Amino acid sequence: MPDTWMWISGWAICPERFQAAVELALPHDHHTVQAPNAAAVETALASGASRIGAYSLGSLLLLSKLARIPEGLRITCLAPFIAFCREDQLGGTTPRASLDALQQRLHTQPHNALKLFYRLAGLHDEPTDHLPYPLEDLIWGLEQLSTLQANQALLERVEAVIGLTDPLIETTVLNSRWSTCQLVEHGNHAYQTLLAGLSRIQPL
């Protein structure tokens, strides 16, 4: 029976582009995608979807609120963080100073800020001629990356898909703390590579 997915996409990722990618990877299921904003988790929980998926920042938003998510609901996270910044020593590779600098640039030169982030994350095909969703949500999202942490006590409830060459994640650290991680050999932070890995491990 096809699943109904509600997805929360990543920071500065166009929800429509992400939806096209998940529909290509899992064509037999129904997918709805929303941007990672302050209402994202509540909207996902109220959607009635049989599965909740998330990517990058969207994953961190979900993982920080795992205690509020019904235990029987299947959750899949692509390129998740236990904590985003390197100083937290939980597998993130980005210095907080770099995130702060990105936040400052976002206020003054938002398109340049997106270009910088895409380059750091290896997201080479994301469009930079327009903002993927409202600026205030982009600003809010960076604040969440700087402060949120996953609920580590409940991580085993979550299926995680992580690329071995993700420049934003120390995969050995996450894998040591999260036994349900699936490592994608040729995957990086690009959601397309992770969705390809996810499609291979989904049950028929």
Backbone hydrogen bonds in HBPLUS format (Angstrom, degrees):
<---DONOR---> <-ACCEPTOR-->    atom                        ^
c    i                          cat <-CA-CA->   ^        H-A-AA   ^      H-
h    n   atom  resd res      DA  || num        DHA   H-A  angle D-A-AA Bond
n    s   type  num  typ     dist DA aas  dist angle  dist       angle   num
A0030-HIS N   A0003-ASP O   2.93 MM  27  6.34 163.8  1.96 162.9 166.7     1
A0050-SER N   A0004-THR O   2.95 MM  46  5.26 123.3  2.27 129.6 146.0     2
A0051-ARG N   A0004-THR O   3.08 MM  47  6.19 149.5  2.18 160.1 154.6     3
A0005-TRP N   A0030-HIS O   2.75 MM  25  6.03 174.2  1.75 168.3 166.9     4
A0032-THR N   A0005-TRP O   3.05 MM  27  6.27 139.0  2.22 139.4 151.6     5
A0006-MET N   A0051-ARG O   3.01 MM  45  6.49 147.0  2.12 150.0 159.9     6
A0053-GLY N   A0006-MET O   2.91 MM  47  6.11 160.0  1.95 137.2 143.6     7
A0007-TRP N   A0032-THR O   2.76 MM  25  6.07 170.0  1.77 164.0 167.6     8
A0034-GLN N   A0007-TRP O   3.01 MM  27  6.32 151.3  2.10 144.7 152.2     9
A0008-ILE N   A0053-GLY O   2.95 MM  45  6.48 137.4  2.13 134.7 146.6    10
A0055-TYR N   A0008-ILE O   3.01 MM  47  6.45 146.2  2.13 169.0 171.0    11
A0009-SER N   A0034-GLN O   3.02 MM  25  6.26 166.2  2.04 166.9 171.3    12
A0013-ILE N   A0010-GLY O   3.22 MM   3  5.36 154.0  2.29 130.0 124.4    13
A0017-ARG N   A0014-CYS O   3.09 MM   3  5.38 119.8  2.47 106.0 120.1    14
A0018-PHE N   A0014-CYS O   3.02 MM   4  6.32 162.1  2.05 158.7 164.4    15
A0019-GLN N   A0015-PRO O   2.84 MM   4  6.03 155.2  1.90 146.4 153.4    16
A0020-ALA N   A0016-GLU O   3.05 MM   4  6.28 157.2  2.11 144.0 149.4    17
A0021-ALA N   A0017-ARG O   3.11 MM   4  6.39 149.0  2.21 142.5 150.7    18
A0021-ALA N   A0018-PHE O   3.09 MM   3  5.08 117.9  2.49  93.5 108.8    19
A0022-VAL N   A0018-PHE O   2.97 MM   4  6.32 158.4  2.02 155.7 160.9    20
A0023-GLU N   A0019-GLN O   2.94 MM   4  6.07 158.5  1.99 152.1 158.2    21
A0024-LEU N   A0020-ALA O   3.11 MM   4  6.24 142.0  2.26 135.3 144.8    22
A0025-ALA N   A0021-ALA O   3.00 MM   4  6.24 152.3  2.08 145.3 152.8    23
A0026-LEU N   A0022-VAL O   2.84 MM   4  5.85 162.5  1.87 151.5 155.7    24
A0029-ASP N   A0026-LEU O   3.34 MM   3  5.98 168.0  2.36 119.6 123.1    25
A0040-ALA N   A0037-ASN O   3.06 MM   3  5.25 165.7  2.08 114.5 119.1    26
A0043-THR N   A0039-ALA O   2.92 MM   4  6.00 159.4  1.97 158.8 165.5    27
A0044-ALA N   A0040-ALA O   2.93 MM   4  6.14 156.2  1.99 149.7 156.3    28
A0045-LEU N   A0041-VAL O   2.94 MM   4  6.21 160.8  1.98 155.0 159.6    29
A0046-ALA N   A0042-GLU O   3.04 MM   4  6.18 143.4  2.18 142.5 152.1    30
A0047-SER N   A0044-ALA O   3.24 MM   3  5.18 158.0  2.29 100.9 107.4    31
A0052-ILE N   A0074-ARG O   3.03 MM  22  6.43 166.3  2.05 163.7 167.4    32
A0076-THR N   A0052-ILE O   2.96 MM  24  6.43 155.8  2.02 153.4 160.7    33
A0054-ALA N   A0076-THR O   2.96 MM  22  6.49 137.3  2.15 153.8 164.9    34
A0078-LEU N   A0054-ALA O   2.77 MM  24  6.14 165.1  1.79 154.6 159.5    35
A0058-GLY N   A0055-TYR O   2.86 MM   3  5.01 129.1  2.12 148.8 134.1    36
A0056-SER N   A0078-LEU O   2.88 MM  22  6.28 158.5  1.93 161.1 166.9    37
A0059-SER N   A0056-SER O   2.92 MM   3  5.19 123.8  2.25 104.6 119.0    38
A0060-LEU N   A0056-SER O   3.15 MM   4  6.60 154.6  2.22 152.4 159.5    39
A0061-LEU N   A0057-LEU O   2.95 MM   4  6.27 157.7  2.00 159.2 165.1    40
A0062-LEU N   A0058-GLY O   3.16 MM   4  6.44 160.0  2.20 145.0 149.6    41
A0063-LEU N   A0059-SER O   2.82 MM   4  6.03 168.6  1.83 158.8 162.3    42
A0064-SER N   A0060-LEU O   3.00 MM   4  6.01 142.2  2.15 144.3 151.8    43
A0065-LYS N   A0062-LEU O   2.98 MM   3  5.39 153.0  2.05 110.6 119.2    44
A0151-ASN N   A0063-LEU O   2.89 MM  88  5.95 156.8  1.94 137.8 135.8    45
A0068-ARG N   A0065-LYS O   3.03 MM   3  5.66 154.9  2.10 118.2 125.3    46
A0069-ILE N   A0066-LEU O   3.04 MM   3  5.24 160.0  2.08 110.1 116.5    47
A0073-LEU N   A0070-PRO O   3.14 MM   3  5.66 162.7  2.17 117.2 122.6    48
A0159-GLU N   A0075-ILE O   3.02 MM  84  6.21 168.6  2.03 162.2 158.6    49
A0077-CYS N   A0159-GLU O   2.80 MM  82  6.23 161.6  1.83 163.4 169.8    50
A0161-VAL N   A0077-CYS O   2.88 MM  84  6.29 153.8  1.94 162.3 167.0    51
A0079-ALA N   A0161-VAL O   2.90 MM  82  6.18 162.3  1.93 169.0 168.2    52
A0150-ALA N   A0082-ILE O   2.72 MM  68  4.72 154.4  1.79 140.3 146.3    53
A0088-ASP N   A0085-CYS O   3.20 MM   3  5.85 154.8  2.26 115.4 121.8    54
A0086-ARG N   A0094-THR O   2.80 MM   8  5.17 158.8  1.84 125.1 129.9    55
A0089-GLN N   A0086-ARG O   2.98 MM   3  5.55 161.1  2.02 119.3 125.4    56
A0170-GLU N   A0091-GLY O   2.69 MM  79  4.76 163.0  1.72 146.5 151.7    57
A0093-THR N   A0168-LEU O   3.26 MM  75  5.15 146.8  2.37 123.7 121.8    58
A0098-SER N   A0095-PRO O   3.01 MM   3  5.34 127.5  2.29 104.8 117.7    59
A0099-LEU N   A0095-PRO O   3.23 MM   4  6.67 152.7  2.31 148.3 156.0    60
A0100-ASP N   A0096-ARG O   2.87 MM   4  6.15 155.6  1.92 151.9 158.8    61
A0101-ALA N   A0097-ALA O   2.96 MM   4  6.16 154.7  2.02 143.3 149.9    62
A0102-LEU N   A0098-SER O   2.97 MM   4  6.18 150.3  2.06 141.5 149.6    63
A0103-GLN N   A0099-LEU O   2.93 MM   4  6.20 149.8  2.02 144.4 152.8    64
A0104-GLN N   A0100-ASP O   3.00 MM   4  6.32 156.8  2.06 149.7 155.0    65
A0105-ARG N   A0101-ALA O   3.03 MM   4  6.27 159.8  2.08 146.9 152.2    66
A0106-LEU N   A0102-LEU O   2.87 MM   4  6.04 145.2  1.99 142.7 152.9    67
A0107-HIS N   A0103-GLN O   3.30 MM   4  6.62 143.9  2.44 144.4 151.6    68
A0108-THR N   A0105-ARG O   3.13 MM   3  5.22 122.2  2.48  96.3 110.5    69
A0109-GLN N   A0105-ARG O   2.60 MM   4  5.30 163.9  1.62 156.6 162.6    70
A0112-ASN N   A0109-GLN O   3.07 MM   3  5.43 118.7  2.46 108.7 123.4    71
A0113-ALA N   A0109-GLN O   2.96 MM   4  6.23 151.1  2.05 155.4 164.7    72
A0114-LEU N   A0110-PRO O   3.05 MM   4  6.34 154.1  2.12 148.4 154.0    73
A0115-LYS N   A0111-HIS O   3.08 MM   4  6.35 158.7  2.12 144.6 150.3    74
A0116-LEU N   A0112-ASN O   2.97 MM   4  6.21 157.3  2.03 147.3 152.9    75
A0117-PHE N   A0113-ALA O   3.02 MM   4  6.29 163.2  2.05 150.3 154.4    76
A0118-TYR N   A0114-LEU O   2.87 MM   4  6.09 169.0  1.89 158.4 161.3    77
A0119-ARG N   A0115-LYS O   3.02 MM   4  6.20 154.4  2.08 145.2 151.9    78
A0120-LEU N   A0116-LEU O   2.98 MM   4  6.26 160.4  2.02 152.6 157.7    79
A0121-ALA N   A0117-PHE O   2.89 MM   4  6.06 156.6  1.94 155.4 161.8    80
A0122-GLY N   A0118-TYR O   2.92 MM   4  5.82 114.9  2.35 135.9 150.6    81
A0123-LEU N   A0118-TYR O   2.78 MM   5  4.72 152.4  1.86 145.0 147.5    82
A0122-GLY N   A0119-ARG O   3.30 MM   3  5.10 148.5  2.41  94.4 103.5    83
A0137-ASP N   A0134-PRO O   3.04 MM   3  5.48 131.0  2.29 107.3 119.7    84
A0138-LEU N   A0134-PRO O   3.18 MM   4  6.61 145.7  2.30 145.1 155.3    85
A0138-LEU N   A0135-LEU O   3.02 MM   3  4.98 119.7  2.40  95.5 111.2    86
A0139-ILE N   A0135-LEU O   2.92 MM   4  6.24 160.7  1.95 159.7 164.2    87
A0140-TRP N   A0136-GLU O   3.02 MM   4  6.15 160.2  2.06 138.6 144.4    88
A0141-GLY N   A0137-ASP O   2.90 MM   4  5.98 152.2  1.98 139.1 146.8    89
A0142-LEU N   A0138-LEU O   3.19 MM   4  6.50 155.6  2.25 150.1 154.2    90
A0143-GLU N   A0139-ILE O   3.28 MM   4  6.60 152.5  2.36 145.2 152.7    91
A0144-GLN N   A0140-TRP O   3.07 MM   4  6.46 146.9  2.18 147.8 156.9    92
A0145-LEU N   A0141-GLY O   3.01 MM   4  6.36 155.2  2.08 149.6 156.2    93
A0146-SER N   A0142-LEU O   3.11 MM   4  6.32 143.0  2.25 142.1 151.3    94
A0147-THR N   A0144-GLN O   3.14 MM   3  5.23 134.6  2.35  98.7 110.7    95
A0148-LEU N   A0144-GLN O   2.86 MM   4  5.42 170.2  1.87 152.5 155.7    96
A0154-LEU N   A0151-ASN O   3.17 MM   3  5.93 161.2  2.21 120.9 125.8    97
A0155-LEU N   A0152-GLN O   3.44 MM   3  5.28 174.1  2.44 104.5 106.1    98
A0157-ARG N   A0154-LEU O   3.09 MM   3  5.90 166.9  2.11 124.2 128.4    99
A0158-VAL N   A0155-LEU O   2.94 MM   3  5.55 168.4  1.95 124.6 128.3   100
A0182-GLN N   A0160-ALA O   2.66 MM  22  5.86 147.1  1.76 144.3 155.4   101
A0162-ILE N   A0182-GLN O   2.89 MM  20  6.21 163.3  1.92 163.3 168.0   102
A0184-VAL N   A0162-ILE O   2.80 MM  22  5.98 163.1  1.83 149.6 154.0   103
A0166-ASP N   A0163-GLY O   3.22 MM   3  5.24 157.5  2.28 115.9 112.7   104
A0164-LEU N   A0184-VAL O   3.03 MM  20  5.92 168.9  2.04 153.1 150.3   105
A0165-THR N   A0187-GLY O   3.03 MM  22  6.11 163.3  2.06 168.7 167.5   106
A0169-ILE N   A0166-ASP O   3.43 MM   3  5.60 167.9  2.45 108.2 111.7   107
A0173-VAL N   A0170-GLU O   3.10 MM   3  5.58 127.2  2.39 109.4 121.7   108
A0174-LEU N   A0170-GLU O   3.27 MM   4  6.67 165.0  2.29 157.3 160.5   109
A0175-ASN N   A0171-THR O   2.86 MM   4  5.90 164.2  1.89 150.7 155.9   110
A0176-SER N   A0172-THR O   3.10 MM   4  6.10 142.8  2.25 134.7 143.2   111
A0177-ARG N   A0174-LEU O   3.07 MM   3  5.22 137.1  2.26 101.3 113.3   112
A0178-TRP N   A0174-LEU O   2.94 MM   4  5.84 120.3  2.31 148.1 164.1   113
A0181-CYS N   A0178-TRP O   3.27 MM   3  5.87 156.3  2.33 121.4 121.6   114
A0187-GLY N   A0184-VAL O   3.06 MM   3  4.98 162.6  2.09 107.5 111.7   115
A0194-LEU N   A0190-ALA O   3.43 MM   4  6.79 155.9  2.49 147.1 153.9   116
A0195-LEU N   A0191-TYR O   2.82 MM   4  5.94 157.7  1.87 152.9 158.6   117
A0196-ALA N   A0192-GLN O   3.08 MM   4  6.25 148.8  2.18 140.0 148.2   118
A0197-GLY N   A0193-THR O   3.17 MM   4  6.44 150.3  2.27 136.2 143.5   119
A0198-LEU N   A0194-LEU O   2.83 MM   4  6.13 153.8  1.90 147.5 155.4   120
A0199-SER N   A0195-LEU O   2.90 MM   4  6.07 158.7  1.94 148.5 153.1   121
A0200-ARG N   A0197-GLY O   3.21 MM   3  5.31 131.4  2.46  96.3 108.8   122
A0201-ILE N   A0198-LEU O   3.06 MM   3  5.33 136.8  2.25 103.7 115.4   123
A0202-GLN N   A0198-LEU O   3.12 MM   4  6.24 122.7  2.47 150.3 164.7   124
